[in-house]
């Protein structure tokens, strides 16, 4: 029997998704709704078999193996698997440099 996980969205990931949807809605509210539903459905599907997502290549190259992603072109859903849950960390545009985005977020984060 497959283990089932809870899927939890971080504040950063929620803001990422909100920004994506608002940007698309400026041109096409129906498209924005479709994108929102696609991303939420894909992330929600992680409750079973979360390991199906690939390890984030840019992080793997640095020896960081605990972060995975699902790709919904052109977006990347970054997440981490814990014992009981999936934490959705970010939803990023794959056309942008992920290393720059993550570095900026890490250096601007408040501890």
Secondary structure as UniProt FT lines:
FT   STRAND          6..9
FT   HELIX           11..25
FT   TURN            26..27
FT   HELIX           29..44
FT   HELIX           45..47
FT   HELIX           50..52
FT   STRAND          54..55
FT   HELIX           57..60
FT   TURN            61..63
FT   STRAND          67..72
FT   TURN            73..74
FT   STRAND          75..81
FT   STRAND          85..93
FT   TURN            94..95
FT   HELIX           98..108
//
